[in-house]
Amino acid sequence: MPRKNIVFMVVLISLTSVLQSHASQRCRIDSYSIYQMMLKGHTFKTFKAQAGSLDCRHACLADIRCQSYNVVMFENLCELNNRSKEARPEDFIKSENRYHFGKVSERVPLASIPELPGYSCKEIKASEQEQAVSGNYWLDPIRSGNSILAYCDMETEIADYCVKHQCAEHAMCVNGDMKYTCAYIDECTEGSHSCHNDASCKNTAGSYVCTCNSGYLGDGFNCIPEECQNYKSLTTKTRNTKYFATSKEDLLCDNKLGPGWFRFQGAAGKVMPTKCISWKSCGTLRPGWLNGGHPRMEDGKVSRKVNFRSIDNCAFKTTTIQVRNCGSFFVYYLHNAPSGGCQRYCGTD
Ligand SMILES: *[C@@H]1O[C@H](CO)[C@@H](O)[C@H](O)[C@H]1NC(C)=O
């Protein structure tokens, strides 16, 4: 055997025993090293180590953010990285004077803690490979320094930022590429409000306000026409079409009535008659009846003619009034009966 080979064997044997003893001390592999390579652009901490020490390794193990590190040979500089070469293969490059070390044991999975947010689901998937499962992760896509919890679908690599949003109660969380936004719903224009038809709707932050239109009373969800609530009642039995005056002196005329909204109630009847009625009925000479019938509720406030009959003419005199259907009853806007002679508005059951 040539001399040169013997020297080489000795060196090889002694080197092997050193490595073996080193390995048994550690019990497990907590890192691997790659010569003349580095991960560029992910260093969050750089410091000088003591020559020949394990300072870089200890510092990486002690920092939860550390995913890998570079060692600059001869200068003894440690560069702690918050990404692994798996997460950022494009940044794993040649470097003549460096070693690259990957952290294996005790490496915290990327984006599993707020201190170590990922930039995207894709990056987490690259970093954790087979171990990457769909679930909640800490992300900071806009690199703001604030981590937000998001759900990563590892199939589609799409993040749902609305899993833990802080939008107001009435707002809607809308997912974006890098964050969520809160959409305030305009219930008024969207039509999801429950304001009454006769109310106006006003949008507010997170809600809306209903106000009854002028001429209506209520809380905005229920509005009733003012005249359905504020009216005077006509109740005397002499106003009923069944009543006939006993003498000429007893005849009554609507010469001082209203103007105002009236409702027929009690002995006077419920509504105005809608057909020509008997002459001299309802305690007057020329009784008045409603021409054109009663409106429906949805017709609102309508104009109608009231005809006052004479002995031989069902419409001897005429005036215009207003009528509204209040649901269970009617109201009439009445004023003095036409002048000349004796006329009166009548009620019927
Ligand atoms: C990760 O390292 C980069 C620099 O390489 C730094 O800008 C970033 O803030 C670090 N992220 C965290 C969460 O420390």
The ligand as an SDF file (V2000), in Angstrom:
LIG
                    3D

 14 14  0  0  0  0  0  0  0  0999 V2000
  -39.3180   37.8040    8.2620 C   0  0  0  0  0  0  0  0  0  0  0  0
  -38.1290   38.3220    7.7460 O   0  0  0  0  0  0  0  0  0  0  0  0
  -38.2390   39.4620    6.8990 C   0  0  0  0  0  0  0  0  0  0  0  0
  -36.8820   39.8770    6.4290 C   0  0  0  0  0  0  0  0  0  0  0  0
  -36.2420   38.8790    5.7860 O   0  0  0  0  0  0  0  0  0  0  0  0
  -38.8790   40.5730    7.6690 C   0  0  0  0  0  0  0  0  0  0  0  0
  -39.1290   41.6680    6.8020 O   0  0  0  0  0  0  0  0  0  0  0  0
  -40.1790   40.1380    8.2690 C   0  0  0  0  0  0  0  0  0  0  0  0
  -40.7190   41.1620    9.0870 O   0  0  0  0  0  0  0  0  0  0  0  0
  -39.9860   38.8830    9.1120 C   0  0  0  0  0  0  0  0  0  0  0  0
  -41.2630   38.4690    9.6050 N   0  0  0  0  0  0  0  0  0  0  0  0
  -41.4890   38.3210   10.9080 C   0  0  0  0  0  0  0  0  0  0  0  0
  -42.8950   37.9640   11.2720 C   0  0  0  0  0  0  0  0  0  0  0  0
  -40.6560   38.4800   11.7330 O   0  0  0  0  0  0  0  0  0  0  0  0
  1  2  1  0
  1 10  1  0
  2  3  1  0
  3  4  1  0
  3  6  1  0
  4  5  1  0
  6  7  1  0
  6  8  1  0
  8  9  1  0
  8 10  1  0
 10 11  1  0
 11 12  1  0
 12 13  1  0
 12 14  2  0
M  END
$$$$
